[in-house]
Amino acid sequence: MGQILDRLQGKQWRRKQIRRITDKVFDHFKNETGRASLNFEDLYIGVLLVYNDINKRLPGPHFDPPSKDLVKAMMQQNDLNLDGEIDREEFAKFIKQLTAETFVVVSQGLILTLVAAPAVAMATKRATEGVPGVGKVVQRLPNSVYASLITLTVLLFQQARQEFD
């Protein structure tokens, strides 16, 4: 029951974050143009702004925005009133659909980093305790410190790999 509640709260948090980002971007265009809807060019720029915001706020790899062709195809699917423009609610639905996979990738990366790295750290600590020279240093480190160091190393490695890509 607790897992289900946590999962629901995580989805609600994600929905709020997406909605906050989409409202901010939509309001930017509304204030600039004075219109309450986005044409294709505004929509594509809006998508770029949303991806920029996501890449700034979320840990893990940066995500490339979709192509103009994909945005155009999705615009046609999400233009519910068929006026050739996207209003606020259509934009929120559009971005939610577009970013669904992004959040799955981020979640998997966080699970790997925050769960797997400490487990691997404890296994490597036990394995290195018997190594001459290194073993005594490893034995003196508390488990929590050692696991934190390994997790930090994994995070730094992920960040370096991201910059290399």
MIFI-428213 format. One record per residue: x, y, z of N, C-alpha, C in turn; residue number from 0; residue in three letters. Coordinates in nm, 3 decimals. Example, Ala and Ser with C-alpha at 12.3 -4.5 7.8 and 13.67 -1.06 7.14 Angstrom:
% residues 2
<neast->1.319; nnorth->-0.569; nup->0.780; caeast->1.230; canorth->-0.450; caup->0.780; ceast->1.320; cnorth->-0.330; cup->0.780; seq->0; type->ALA>
<neast->1.285; nnorth->-0.225; nup->0.708; caeast->1.367; canorth->-0.106; caup->0.714; ceast->1.290; cnorth->0.003; cup->0.787; seq->1; type->SER>
END
This chain:
% residues 165
<neast->0.083; nnorth->-0.120; nup->0.000; caeast->0.000; canorth->0.000; caup->0.000; ceast->0.087; cnorth->0.126; cup->0.000; seq->0; type->MET>
<neast->0.195; nnorth->0.122; nup->0.077; caeast->0.284; canorth->0.237; caup->0.084; ceast->0.352; cnorth->0.266; cup->-0.048; seq->1; type->GLY>
<neast->0.388; nnorth->0.156; nup->-0.121; caeast->0.451; canorth->0.175; caup->-0.252; ceast->0.355; cnorth->0.241; cup->-0.349; seq->2; type->GLN>
<neast->0.231; nnorth->0.200; nup->-0.346; caeast->0.130; canorth->0.259; caup->-0.435; ceast->0.113; cnorth->0.406; cup->-0.405; seq->3; type->ILE>
<neast->0.107; nnorth->0.441; nup->-0.276; caeast->0.093; canorth->0.581; caup->-0.236; ceast->0.215; cnorth->0.661; cup->-0.280; seq->4; type->LEU>
<neast->0.336; nnorth->0.606; nup->-0.261; caeast->0.457; canorth->0.675; caup->-0.306; ceast->0.457; cnorth->0.696; cup->-0.457; seq->5; type->ASP>
<neast->0.414; nnorth->0.595; nup->-0.529; caeast->0.410; canorth->0.605; caup->-0.675; ceast->0.312; cnorth->0.713; cup->-0.720; seq->6; type->ARG>
<neast->0.196; nnorth->0.717; nup->-0.654; caeast->0.096; canorth->0.819; caup->-0.687; ceast->0.148; cnorth->0.959; cup->-0.655; seq->7; type->LEU>
<neast->0.215; nnorth->0.973; nup->-0.541; caeast->0.270; canorth->1.104; caup->-0.504; ceast->0.379; cnorth->1.145; cup->-0.601; seq->8; type->GLN>
<neast->0.460; nnorth->1.049; nup->-0.647; caeast->0.564; canorth->1.078; caup->-0.746; ceast->0.504; cnorth->1.124; cup->-0.877; seq->9; type->GLY>
<neast->0.396; nnorth->1.060; nup->-0.919; caeast->0.329; canorth->1.099; caup->-1.043; ceast->0.266; cnorth->1.238; cup->-1.028; seq->10; type->LYS>
<neast->0.208; nnorth->1.264; nup->-0.912; caeast->0.149; canorth->1.396; caup->-0.889; ceast->0.257; cnorth->1.504; cup->-0.890; seq->11; type->GLN>
<neast->0.372; nnorth->1.476; nup->-0.827; caeast->0.482; canorth->1.572; caup->-0.827; ceast->0.528; cnorth->1.598; cup->-0.970; seq->12; type->TRP>
<neast->0.544; nnorth->1.490; nup->-1.049; caeast->0.588; canorth->1.504; caup->-1.188; ceast->0.487; cnorth->1.585; cup->-1.268; seq->13; type->ARG>
<neast->0.359; nnorth->1.557; nup->-1.249; caeast->0.255; canorth->1.634; caup->-1.320; ceast->0.261; cnorth->1.782; cup->-1.284; seq->14; type->ARG>
<neast->0.281; nnorth->1.811; nup->-1.156; caeast->0.292; canorth->1.951; caup->-1.113; ceast->0.412; cnorth->2.018; cup->-1.175; seq->15; type->LYS>
<neast->0.525; nnorth->1.947; nup->-1.180; caeast->0.646; canorth->2.005; caup->-1.238; ceast->0.627; cnorth->2.032; cup->-1.387; seq->16; type->GLN>
<neast->0.569; nnorth->1.936; nup->-1.457; caeast->0.544; canorth->1.954; caup->-1.600; ceast->0.447; cnorth->2.070; cup->-1.621; seq->17; type->ILE>
<neast->0.342; nnorth->2.075; nup->-1.541; caeast->0.243; canorth->2.182; caup->-1.556; ceast->0.306; cnorth->2.318; cup->-1.526; seq->18; type->ARG>
<neast->0.391; nnorth->2.324; nup->-1.425; caeast->0.458; canorth->2.450; caup->-1.391; ceast->0.545; cnorth->2.497; cup->-1.508; seq->19; type->ARG>
<neast->0.618; nnorth->2.405; nup->-1.568; caeast->0.705; canorth->2.439; caup->-1.681; ceast->0.621; cnorth->2.481; cup->-1.801; seq->20; type->ILE>
<neast->0.515; nnorth->2.404; nup->-1.832; caeast->0.434; canorth->2.437; caup->-1.950; ceast->0.362; cnorth->2.570; cup->-1.931; seq->21; type->THR>
<neast->0.311; nnorth->2.596; nup->-1.812; caeast->0.244; canorth->2.725; caup->-1.789; ceast->0.342; cnorth->2.841; cup->-1.804; seq->22; type->ASP>
<neast->0.463; nnorth->2.824; nup->-1.753; caeast->0.565; canorth->2.929; caup->-1.764; ceast->0.597; cnorth->2.958; cup->-1.910; seq->23; type->LYS>
<neast->0.616; nnorth->2.854; nup->-1.988; caeast->0.649; canorth->2.871; caup->-2.130; ceast->0.530; cnorth->2.930; cup->-2.205; seq->24; type->VAL>
<neast->0.410; nnorth->2.879; nup->-2.179; caeast->0.292; canorth->2.929; caup->-2.249; ceast->0.270; cnorth->3.077; cup->-2.215; seq->25; type->PHE>
<neast->0.285; nnorth->3.112; nup->-2.089; caeast->0.267; canorth->3.253; caup->-2.048; ceast->0.370; cnorth->3.343; cup->-2.115; seq->26; type->ASP>
<neast->0.491; nnorth->3.293; nup->-2.136; caeast->0.594; canorth->3.370; caup->-2.206; ceast->0.544; cnorth->3.409; cup->-2.344; seq->27; type->HIS>
<neast->0.490; nnorth->3.313; nup->-2.417; caeast->0.441; canorth->3.342; caup->-2.552; ceast->0.315; cnorth->3.429; cup->-2.550; seq->28; type->PHE>
<neast->0.229; nnorth->3.405; nup->-2.454; caeast->0.107; canorth->3.485; caup->-2.442; ceast->0.143; cnorth->3.632; cup->-2.416; seq->29; type->LYS>
<neast->0.240; nnorth->3.655; nup->-2.330; caeast->0.282; canorth->3.791; caup->-2.301; ceast->0.353; cnorth->3.855; cup->-2.420; seq->30; type->ASN>
<neast->0.430; nnorth->3.777; nup->-2.496; caeast->0.503; canorth->3.829; caup->-2.612; ceast->0.409; cnorth->3.861; cup->-2.729; seq->31; type->GLU>
<neast->0.315; nnorth->3.770; nup->-2.757; caeast->0.233; canorth->3.784; caup->-2.877; ceast->0.094; cnorth->3.842; cup->-2.849; seq->32; type->THR>
<neast->0.048; nnorth->3.830; nup->-2.726; caeast->-0.086; canorth->3.874; caup->-2.692; ceast->-0.194; cnorth->3.775; cup->-2.732; seq->33; type->GLY>
<neast->-0.153; nnorth->3.659; nup->-2.786; caeast->-0.249; canorth->3.556; caup->-2.827; ceast->-0.258; cnorth->3.447; cup->-2.720; seq->34; type->ARG>
<neast->-0.371; nnorth->3.380; nup->-2.717; caeast->-0.392; canorth->3.273; caup->-2.620; ceast->-0.372; cnorth->3.135; cup->-2.682; seq->35; type->ALA>
<neast->-0.295; nnorth->3.129; nup->-2.791; caeast->-0.265; canorth->3.001; caup->-2.855; ceast->-0.131; cnorth->3.012; cup->-2.928; seq->36; type->SER>
<neast->-0.074; nnorth->2.896; nup->-2.959; caeast->0.057; canorth->2.890; caup->-3.023; ceast->0.045; cnorth->2.837; cup->-3.165; seq->37; type->LEU>
<neast->0.106; nnorth->2.907; nup->-3.261; caeast->0.114; canorth->2.850; caup->-3.395; ceast->0.232; cnorth->2.751; cup->-3.395; seq->38; type->ASN>
<neast->0.261; nnorth->2.689; nup->-3.509; caeast->0.364; canorth->2.586; caup->-3.513; ceast->0.501; cnorth->2.640; cup->-3.472; seq->39; type->PHE>
<neast->0.540; nnorth->2.754; nup->-3.524; caeast->0.674; canorth->2.808; caup->-3.490; ceast->0.685; cnorth->2.837; cup->-3.341; seq->40; type->GLU>
<neast->0.582; nnorth->2.898; nup->-3.283; caeast->0.583; canorth->2.924; caup->-3.139; ceast->0.586; cnorth->2.793; cup->-3.061; seq->41; type->ASP>
<neast->0.511; nnorth->2.694; nup->-3.109; caeast->0.507; canorth->2.564; caup->-3.042; ceast->0.645; cnorth->2.501; cup->-3.041; seq->42; type->LEU>
<neast->0.713; nnorth->2.503; nup->-3.154; caeast->0.845; canorth->2.439; caup->-3.160; ceast->0.944; cnorth->2.513; cup->-3.069; seq->43; type->TYR>
<neast->0.940; nnorth->2.644; nup->-3.069; caeast->1.026; canorth->2.721; caup->-2.978; ceast->0.989; cnorth->2.688; cup->-2.834; seq->44; type->ILE>
<neast->0.860; nnorth->2.674; nup->-2.807; caeast->0.814; canorth->2.636; caup->-2.673; ceast->0.867; cnorth->2.500; cup->-2.631; seq->45; type->GLY>
<neast->0.867; nnorth->2.405; nup->-2.724; caeast->0.921; canorth->2.272; caup->-2.695; ceast->1.070; cnorth->2.283; cup->-2.660; seq->46; type->VAL>
<neast->1.143; nnorth->2.364; nup->-2.736; caeast->1.286; canorth->2.383; caup->-2.707; ceast->1.305; cnorth->2.444; cup->-2.568; seq->47; type->LEU>
<neast->1.221; nnorth->2.540; nup->-2.532; caeast->1.231; canorth->2.601; caup->-2.400; ceast->1.199; cnorth->2.500; cup->-2.289; seq->48; type->LEU>
<neast->1.098; nnorth->2.416; nup->-2.312; caeast->1.061; canorth->2.313; caup->-2.214; ceast->1.178; cnorth->2.216; cup->-2.195; seq->49; type->VAL>
<neast->1.236; nnorth->2.170; nup->-2.303; caeast->1.349; canorth->2.077; caup->-2.292; ceast->1.468; cnorth->2.144; cup->-2.224; seq->50; type->TYR>
<neast->1.490; nnorth->2.270; nup->-2.250; caeast->1.597; canorth->2.342; caup->-2.182; ceast->1.571; cnorth->2.345; cup->-2.032; seq->51; type->ASN>
<neast->1.447; nnorth->2.372; nup->-1.993; caeast->1.410; canorth->2.375; caup->-1.852; ceast->1.426; cnorth->2.237; cup->-1.788; seq->52; type->ASP>
<neast->1.381; nnorth->2.134; nup->-1.857; caeast->1.393; canorth->1.997; caup->-1.805; ceast->1.540; cnorth->1.962; cup->-1.786; seq->53; type->ILE>
<neast->1.621; nnorth->1.994; nup->-1.884; caeast->1.764; canorth->1.961; caup->-1.876; ceast->1.833; cnorth->2.037; cup->-1.762; seq->54; type->ASN>
<neast->1.785; nnorth->2.156; nup->-1.729; caeast->1.842; canorth->2.232; caup->-1.618; ceast->1.799; cnorth->2.177; cup->-1.483; seq->55; type->LYS>
<neast->1.677; nnorth->2.129; nup->-1.474; caeast->1.620; canorth->2.091; caup->-1.345; ceast->1.642; cnorth->1.946; cup->-1.306; seq->56; type->ARG>
<neast->1.650; nnorth->1.856; nup->-1.404; caeast->1.654; canorth->1.714; caup->-1.372; ceast->1.796; cnorth->1.660; cup->-1.377; seq->57; type->LEU>
<neast->1.828; nnorth->1.571; nup->-1.283; caeast->1.961; canorth->1.510; caup->-1.285; ceast->1.970; cnorth->1.408; cup->-1.397; seq->58; type->PRO>
<neast->2.091; nnorth->1.372; nup->-1.431; caeast->2.110; canorth->1.269; caup->-1.533; ceast->2.142; cnorth->1.329; cup->-1.668; seq->59; type->GLY>
<neast->2.128; nnorth->1.248; nup->-1.770; caeast->2.167; canorth->1.293; caup->-1.904; ceast->2.074; cnorth->1.403; cup->-1.955; seq->60; type->PRO>
<neast->2.128; nnorth->1.485; nup->-2.042; caeast->2.046; canorth->1.587; caup->-2.106; ceast->1.971; cnorth->1.522; cup->-2.221; seq->61; type->HIS>
<neast->1.853; nnorth->1.571; nup->-2.246; caeast->1.767; canorth->1.512; caup->-2.348; ceast->1.759; cnorth->1.604; cup->-2.468; seq->62; type->PHE>
<neast->1.777; nnorth->1.545; nup->-2.585; caeast->1.765; canorth->1.621; caup->-2.708; ceast->1.617; cnorth->1.644; cup->-2.738; seq->63; type->ASP>
<neast->1.581; nnorth->1.764; nup->-2.781; caeast->1.442; canorth->1.790; caup->-2.816; ceast->1.404; cnorth->1.713; cup->-2.942; seq->64; type->PRO>
<neast->1.276; nnorth->1.694; nup->-2.963; caeast->1.230; canorth->1.621; caup->-3.082; ceast->1.249; cnorth->1.704; cup->-3.209; seq->65; type->PRO>
<neast->1.242; nnorth->1.638; nup->-3.321; caeast->1.256; canorth->1.705; caup->-3.451; ceast->1.131; cnorth->1.787; cup->-3.480; seq->66; type->SER>
<neast->1.145; nnorth->1.879; nup->-3.575; caeast->1.030; canorth->1.960; caup->-3.617; ceast->0.921; cnorth->1.872; cup->-3.676; seq->67; type->LYS>
<neast->0.960; nnorth->1.767; nup->-3.749; caeast->0.861; canorth->1.677; caup->-3.808; ceast->0.777; cnorth->1.607; cup->-3.701; seq->68; type->ASP>
<neast->0.843; nnorth->1.561; nup->-3.594; caeast->0.769; canorth->1.496; caup->-3.486; ceast->0.676; cnorth->1.595; cup->-3.418; seq->69; type->LEU>
<neast->0.725; nnorth->1.717; nup->-3.394; caeast->0.641; canorth->1.819; caup->-3.329; ceast->0.520; cnorth->1.850; cup->-3.417; seq->70; type->VAL>
<neast->0.542; nnorth->1.861; nup->-3.547; caeast->0.432; canorth->1.891; caup->-3.639; ceast->0.327; cnorth->1.779; cup->-3.636; seq->71; type->LYS>
<neast->0.373; nnorth->1.653; nup->-3.639; caeast->0.280; canorth->1.540; caup->-3.635; ceast->0.203; cnorth->1.537; cup->-3.503; seq->72; type->ALA>
<neast->0.273; nnorth->1.562; nup->-3.393; caeast->0.207; canorth->1.561; caup->-3.263; ceast->0.112; cnorth->1.680; cup->-3.248; seq->73; type->MET>
<neast->0.146; nnorth->1.791; nup->-3.310; caeast->0.059; canorth->1.908; caup->-3.306; ceast->-0.076; cnorth->1.874; cup->-3.368; seq->74; type->MET>
<neast->-0.072; nnorth->1.805; nup->-3.480; caeast->-0.197; canorth->1.767; caup->-3.547; ceast->-0.280; cnorth->1.673; cup->-3.459; seq->75; type->GLN>
<neast->-0.213; nnorth->1.584; nup->-3.385; caeast->-0.284; canorth->1.493; caup->-3.296; ceast->-0.346; cnorth->1.565; cup->-3.177; seq->76; type->GLN>
<neast->-0.279; nnorth->1.669; nup->-3.129; caeast->-0.322; canorth->1.737; caup->-3.006; ceast->-0.405; cnorth->1.863; cup->-3.031; seq->77; type->ASN>
<neast->-0.419; nnorth->1.904; nup->-3.155; caeast->-0.501; canorth->2.021; caup->-3.188; ceast->-0.648; cnorth->1.976; cup->-3.190; seq->78; type->ASP>
<neast->-0.707; nnorth->1.969; nup->-3.072; caeast->-0.840; canorth->1.912; caup->-3.057; ceast->-0.949; cnorth->1.992; cup->-3.128; seq->79; type->LEU>
<neast->-0.938; nnorth->2.123; nup->-3.132; caeast->-1.041; canorth->2.204; caup->-3.197; ceast->-1.009; cnorth->2.232; cup->-3.344; seq->80; type->ASN>
<neast->-0.899; nnorth->2.173; nup->-3.395; caeast->-0.860; canorth->2.178; caup->-3.536; ceast->-0.848; cnorth->2.320; cup->-3.592; seq->81; type->LEU>
<neast->-0.797; nnorth->2.413; nup->-3.510; caeast->-0.780; canorth->2.550; caup->-3.558; ceast->-0.638; cnorth->2.580; cup->-3.604; seq->82; type->ASP>
<neast->-0.550; nnorth->2.477; nup->-3.603; caeast->-0.413; canorth->2.496; caup->-3.648; ceast->-0.323; cnorth->2.558; cup->-3.543; seq->83; type->GLY>
<neast->-0.375; nnorth->2.576; nup->-3.423; caeast->-0.297; canorth->2.632; caup->-3.314; ceast->-0.321; cnorth->2.550; cup->-3.188; seq->84; type->GLU>
<neast->-0.234; nnorth->2.567; nup->-3.092; caeast->-0.242; canorth->2.492; caup->-2.966; ceast->-0.272; cnorth->2.589; cup->-2.852; seq->85; type->ILE>
<neast->-0.381; nnorth->2.563; nup->-2.779; caeast->-0.412; canorth->2.648; caup->-2.664; ceast->-0.342; cnorth->2.592; cup->-2.539; seq->86; type->ASP>
<neast->-0.364; nnorth->2.656; nup->-2.425; caeast->-0.294; canorth->2.619; caup->-2.301; ceast->-0.314; cnorth->2.472; cup->-2.264; seq->87; type->ARG>
<neast->-0.438; nnorth->2.426; nup->-2.264; caeast->-0.465; canorth->2.287; caup->-2.225; ceast->-0.409; cnorth->2.189; cup->-2.326; seq->88; type->GLU>
<neast->-0.420; nnorth->2.221; nup->-2.454; caeast->-0.363; canorth->2.135; caup->-2.558; ceast->-0.210; cnorth->2.130; cup->-2.543; seq->89; type->GLU>
<neast->-0.149; nnorth->2.244; nup->-2.510; caeast->-0.005; canorth->2.250; caup->-2.491; ceast->0.039; cnorth->2.164; cup->-2.373; seq->90; type->PHE>
<neast->-0.036; nnorth->2.172; nup->-2.263; caeast->-0.003; canorth->2.091; caup->-2.145; ceast->-0.011; cnorth->1.942; cup->-2.178; seq->91; type->ALA>
<neast->-0.115; nnorth->1.902; nup->-2.249; caeast->-0.131; canorth->1.762; caup->-2.289; ceast->-0.019; cnorth->1.721; cup->-2.385; seq->92; type->LYS>
<neast->0.013; nnorth->1.809; nup->-2.479; caeast->0.119; canorth->1.786; caup->-2.577; ceast->0.252; cnorth->1.759; cup->-2.508; seq->93; type->PHE>
<neast->0.290; nnorth->1.846; nup->-2.415; caeast->0.419; canorth->1.833; caup->-2.346; ceast->0.419; cnorth->1.710; cup->-2.256; seq->94; type->ILE>
<neast->0.309; nnorth->1.681; nup->-2.191; caeast->0.300; canorth->1.561; caup->-2.107; ceast->0.326; cnorth->1.436; cup->-2.191; seq->95; type->LYS>
<neast->0.265; nnorth->1.430; nup->-2.306; caeast->0.283; canorth->1.318; caup->-2.398; ceast->0.427; cnorth->1.313; cup->-2.448; seq->96; type->GLN>
<neast->0.481; nnorth->1.426; nup->-2.482; caeast->0.616; canorth->1.434; caup->-2.538; ceast->0.724; cnorth->1.396; cup->-2.437; seq->97; type->LEU>
<neast->0.704; nnorth->1.428; nup->-2.310; caeast->0.807; canorth->1.407; caup->-2.209; ceast->0.790; cnorth->1.280; cup->-2.128; seq->98; type->THR>
<neast->0.689; nnorth->1.201; nup->-2.156; caeast->0.664; canorth->1.080; caup->-2.076; ceast->0.786; cnorth->0.990; cup->-2.073; seq->99; type->ALA>
<neast->0.848; nnorth->0.967; nup->-2.186; caeast->0.965; canorth->0.879; caup->-2.193; ceast->1.085; cnorth->0.942; cup->-2.121; seq->100; type->GLU>
<neast->1.096; nnorth->1.071; nup->-2.126; caeast->1.206; canorth->1.141; caup->-2.061; ceast->1.208; cnorth->1.110; cup->-1.912; seq->101; type->THR>
<neast->1.092; nnorth->1.114; nup->-1.848; caeast->1.086; canorth->1.090; caup->-1.705; ceast->1.113; cnorth->0.944; cup->-1.670; seq->102; type->PHE>
<neast->1.082; nnorth->0.852; nup->-1.759; caeast->1.115; canorth->0.711; caup->-1.736; ceast->1.266; cnorth->0.694; cup->-1.734; seq->103; type->VAL>
<neast->1.336; nnorth->0.755; nup->-1.829; caeast->1.482; canorth->0.747; caup->-1.836; ceast->1.545; cnorth->0.809; cup->-1.711; seq->104; type->VAL>
<neast->1.495; nnorth->0.925; nup->-1.669; caeast->1.547; canorth->0.991; caup->-1.549; ceast->1.525; cnorth->0.903; cup->-1.427; seq->105; type->VAL>
<neast->1.407; nnorth->0.844; nup->-1.413; caeast->1.376; canorth->0.757; caup->-1.300; ceast->1.470; cnorth->0.637; cup->-1.295; seq->106; type->SER>
<neast->1.493; nnorth->0.576; nup->-1.411; caeast->1.583; canorth->0.461; caup->-1.415; ceast->1.724; cnorth->0.500; cup->-1.374; seq->107; type->GLN>
<neast->1.770; nnorth->0.616; nup->-1.420; caeast->1.904; canorth->0.664; caup->-1.383; ceast->1.916; cnorth->0.691; cup->-1.234; seq->108; type->GLY>
<neast->1.812; nnorth->0.749; nup->-1.175; caeast->1.815; canorth->0.776; caup->-1.032; ceast->1.814; cnorth->0.647; cup->-0.951; seq->109; type->LEU>
<neast->1.735; nnorth->0.549; nup->-0.995; caeast->1.731; canorth->0.421; caup->-0.925; ceast->1.869; cnorth->0.356; cup->-0.930; seq->110; type->ILE>
<neast->1.931; nnorth->0.357; nup->-1.048; caeast->2.064; canorth->0.299; caup->-1.061; ceast->2.163; cnorth->0.367; cup->-0.967; seq->111; type->LEU>
<neast->2.160; nnorth->0.498; nup->-0.967; caeast->2.256; canorth->0.573; caup->-0.886; ceast->2.230; cnorth->0.559; cup->-0.737; seq->112; type->THR>
<neast->2.106; nnorth->0.573; nup->-0.696; caeast->2.075; canorth->0.579; caup->-0.553; ceast->2.055; cnorth->0.444; cup->-0.486; seq->113; type->LEU>
<neast->2.029; nnorth->0.338; nup->-0.565; caeast->2.009; canorth->0.206; caup->-0.506; ceast->2.124; cnorth->0.112; cup->-0.540; seq->114; type->VAL>
<neast->2.157; nnorth->0.104; nup->-0.667; caeast->2.258; canorth->0.008; caup->-0.709; ceast->2.399; cnorth->0.049; cup->-0.664; seq->115; type->ALA>
<neast->2.431; nnorth->0.176; nup->-0.675; caeast->2.567; canorth->0.220; caup->-0.640; ceast->2.603; cnorth->0.188; cup->-0.494; seq->116; type->ALA>
<neast->2.518; nnorth->0.218; nup->-0.396; caeast->2.554; canorth->0.181; caup->-0.258; ceast->2.567; cnorth->0.029; cup->-0.238; seq->117; type->PRO>
<neast->2.484; nnorth->-0.049; nup->-0.306; caeast->2.493; canorth->-0.195; caup->-0.294; ceast->2.625; cnorth->-0.244; cup->-0.352; seq->118; type->ALA>
<neast->2.663; nnorth->-0.193; nup->-0.466; caeast->2.791; canorth->-0.229; caup->-0.528; ceast->2.906; cnorth->-0.182; cup->-0.438; seq->119; type->VAL>
<neast->2.891; nnorth->-0.066; nup->-0.378; caeast->2.995; canorth->-0.014; caup->-0.290; ceast->3.021; cnorth->-0.109; cup->-0.174; seq->120; type->ALA>
<neast->2.917; nnorth->-0.160; nup->-0.114; caeast->2.935; canorth->-0.249; caup->0.001; ceast->2.999; cnorth->-0.381; cup->-0.042; seq->121; type->MET>
<neast->2.965; nnorth->-0.428; nup->-0.161; caeast->3.026; canorth->-0.552; caup->-0.212; ceast->3.175; cnorth->-0.529; cup->-0.239; seq->122; type->ALA>
<neast->3.208; nnorth->-0.415; nup->-0.297; caeast->3.350; canorth->-0.388; caup->-0.326; ceast->3.428; cnorth->-0.362; cup->-0.198; seq->123; type->THR>
<neast->3.362; nnorth->-0.306; nup->-0.099; caeast->3.432; canorth->-0.282; caup->0.029; ceast->3.472; cnorth->-0.415; cup->0.091; seq->124; type->LYS>
<neast->3.379; nnorth->-0.510; nup->0.093; caeast->3.409; canorth->-0.642; caup->0.149; ceast->3.521; cnorth->-0.710; cup->0.070; seq->125; type->ARG>
<neast->3.518; nnorth->-0.692; nup->-0.062; caeast->3.618; canorth->-0.757; caup->-0.147; ceast->3.757; cnorth->-0.694; cup->-0.129; seq->126; type->ALA>
<neast->3.764; nnorth->-0.565; nup->-0.103; caeast->3.894; canorth->-0.498; caup->-0.092; ceast->3.951; cnorth->-0.497; cup->0.049; seq->127; type->THR>
<neast->3.875; nnorth->-0.539; nup->0.148; caeast->3.925; canorth->-0.538; caup->0.286; ceast->4.045; cnorth->-0.631; cup->0.305; seq->128; type->GLU>
<neast->4.056; nnorth->-0.734; nup->0.223; caeast->4.166; canorth->-0.829; caup->0.236; ceast->4.288; cnorth->-0.794; cup->0.153; seq->129; type->GLY>
<neast->4.280; nnorth->-0.690; nup->0.072; caeast->4.392; canorth->-0.652; caup->-0.014; ceast->4.498; cnorth->-0.582; cup->0.071; seq->130; type->VAL>
<neast->4.623; nnorth->-0.630; nup->0.061; caeast->4.730; canorth->-0.567; caup->0.142; ceast->4.747; cnorth->-0.419; cup->0.108; seq->131; type->PRO>
<neast->4.765; nnorth->-0.339; nup->0.208; caeast->4.786; canorth->-0.195; caup->0.189; ceast->4.655; cnorth->-0.118; cup->0.182; seq->132; type->GLY>
<neast->4.569; nnorth->-0.157; nup->0.093; caeast->4.441; canorth->-0.089; caup->0.074; ceast->4.338; cnorth->-0.135; cup->0.176; seq->133; type->VAL>
<neast->4.345; nnorth->-0.262; nup->0.212; caeast->4.245; canorth->-0.322; caup->0.300; ceast->4.230; cnorth->-0.252; cup->0.434; seq->134; type->GLY>
<neast->4.341; nnorth->-0.213; nup->0.493; caeast->4.336; canorth->-0.148; caup->0.625; ceast->4.265; cnorth->-0.012; cup->0.617; seq->135; type->LYS>
<neast->4.291; nnorth->0.062; nup->0.509; caeast->4.225; canorth->0.192; caup->0.490; ceast->4.075; cnorth->0.172; cup->0.471; seq->136; type->VAL>
<neast->4.041; nnorth->0.074; nup->0.389; caeast->3.899; canorth->0.046; caup->0.360; ceast->3.827; cnorth->0.000; cup->0.487; seq->137; type->VAL>
<neast->3.893; nnorth->-0.082; nup->0.569; caeast->3.832; canorth->-0.130; caup->0.692; ceast->3.801; cnorth->-0.015; cup->0.789; seq->138; type->GLN>
<neast->3.885; nnorth->0.087; nup->0.790; caeast->3.866; canorth->0.199; caup->0.883; ceast->3.753; cnorth->0.292; cup->0.843; seq->139; type->ARG>
<neast->3.719; nnorth->0.292; nup->0.715; caeast->3.609; canorth->0.380; caup->0.669; ceast->3.474; cnorth->0.323; cup->0.711; seq->140; type->LEU>
<neast->3.389; nnorth->0.404; nup->0.772; caeast->3.253; canorth->0.357; caup->0.802; ceast->3.178; cnorth->0.324; cup->0.672; seq->141; type->PRO>
<neast->3.089; nnorth->0.227; nup->0.680; caeast->3.013; canorth->0.184; caup->0.563; ceast->2.941; cnorth->0.300; cup->0.495; seq->142; type->ASN>
<neast->2.882; nnorth->0.388; nup->0.573; caeast->2.807; canorth->0.500; caup->0.516; ceast->2.897; cnorth->0.594; cup->0.437; seq->143; type->SER>
<neast->3.017; nnorth->0.619; nup->0.488; caeast->3.112; canorth->0.707; caup->0.418; ceast->3.159; cnorth->0.641; cup->0.290; seq->144; type->VAL>
<neast->3.193; nnorth->0.512; nup->0.298; caeast->3.240; canorth->0.440; caup->0.181; ceast->3.132; cnorth->0.437; cup->0.072; seq->145; type->TYR>
<neast->3.008; nnorth->0.405; nup->0.111; caeast->2.898; canorth->0.400; caup->0.014; ceast->2.874; cnorth->0.538; cup->-0.047; seq->146; type->ALA>
<neast->2.885; nnorth->0.643; nup->0.033; caeast->2.867; canorth->0.779; caup->-0.018; ceast->2.976; cnorth->0.815; cup->-0.118; seq->147; type->SER>
<neast->3.100; nnorth->0.777; nup->-0.090; caeast->3.211; canorth->0.804; caup->-0.180; ceast->3.192; cnorth->0.733; cup->-0.315; seq->148; type->LEU>
<neast->3.152; nnorth->0.609; nup->-0.309; caeast->3.130; canorth->0.533; caup->-0.434; ceast->3.013; cnorth->0.591; cup->-0.511; seq->149; type->ILE>
<neast->2.904; nnorth->0.628; nup->-0.443; caeast->2.788; canorth->0.687; caup->-0.510; ceast->2.826; cnorth->0.820; cup->-0.573; seq->150; type->THR>
<neast->2.903; nnorth->0.901; nup->-0.504; caeast->2.951; canorth->1.028; caup->-0.559; ceast->3.038; cnorth->1.003; cup->-0.682; seq->151; type->LEU>
<neast->3.123; nnorth->0.902; nup->-0.676; caeast->3.206; canorth->0.867; caup->-0.791; ceast->3.120; cnorth->0.827; cup->-0.911; seq->152; type->THR>
<neast->3.014; nnorth->0.749; nup->-0.887; caeast->2.923; canorth->0.710; caup->-0.995; ceast->2.856; cnorth->0.833; cup->-1.054; seq->153; type->VAL>
<neast->2.810; nnorth->0.924; nup->-0.969; caeast->2.748; canorth->1.047; caup->-1.019; ceast->2.845; cnorth->1.129; cup->-1.103; seq->154; type->LEU>
<neast->2.968; nnorth->1.143; nup->-1.057; caeast->3.068; canorth->1.217; caup->-1.132; ceast->3.099; cnorth->1.149; cup->-1.265; seq->155; type->LEU>
<neast->3.104; nnorth->1.016; nup->-1.264; caeast->3.128; canorth->0.942; caup->-1.386; ceast->3.013; cnorth->0.964; cup->-1.486; seq->156; type->PHE>
<neast->2.888; nnorth->0.959; nup->-1.436; caeast->2.773; canorth->0.983; caup->-1.523; ceast->2.778; cnorth->1.123; cup->-1.583; seq->157; type->GLN>
<neast->2.813; nnorth->1.220; nup->-1.502; caeast->2.820; canorth->1.358; caup->-1.550; ceast->2.932; cnorth->1.374; cup->-1.653; seq->158; type->GLN>
<neast->3.045; nnorth->1.313; nup->-1.629; caeast->3.157; canorth->1.321; caup->-1.724; ceast->3.120; cnorth->1.253; cup->-1.855; seq->159; type->ALA>
<neast->3.054; nnorth->1.139; nup->-1.847; caeast->3.010; canorth->1.068; caup->-1.966; ceast->2.911; cnorth->1.152; cup->-2.046; seq->160; type->ARG>
<neast->2.823; nnorth->1.220; nup->-1.974; caeast->2.724; canorth->1.307; caup->-2.037; ceast->2.792; cnorth->1.421; cup->-2.114; seq->161; type->GLN>
<neast->2.893; nnorth->1.481; nup->-2.053; caeast->2.965; canorth->1.589; caup->-2.117; ceast->3.046; cnorth->1.540; cup->-2.237; seq->162; type->GLU>
<neast->3.094; nnorth->1.416; nup->-2.229; caeast->3.170; canorth->1.356; caup->-2.337; ceast->3.081; cnorth->1.326; cup->-2.456; seq->163; type->PHE>
<neast->2.958; nnorth->1.281; nup->-2.431; caeast->2.862; canorth->1.251; caup->-2.538; ceast->2.823; cnorth->1.379; cup->-2.605; seq->164; type->ASP>
END
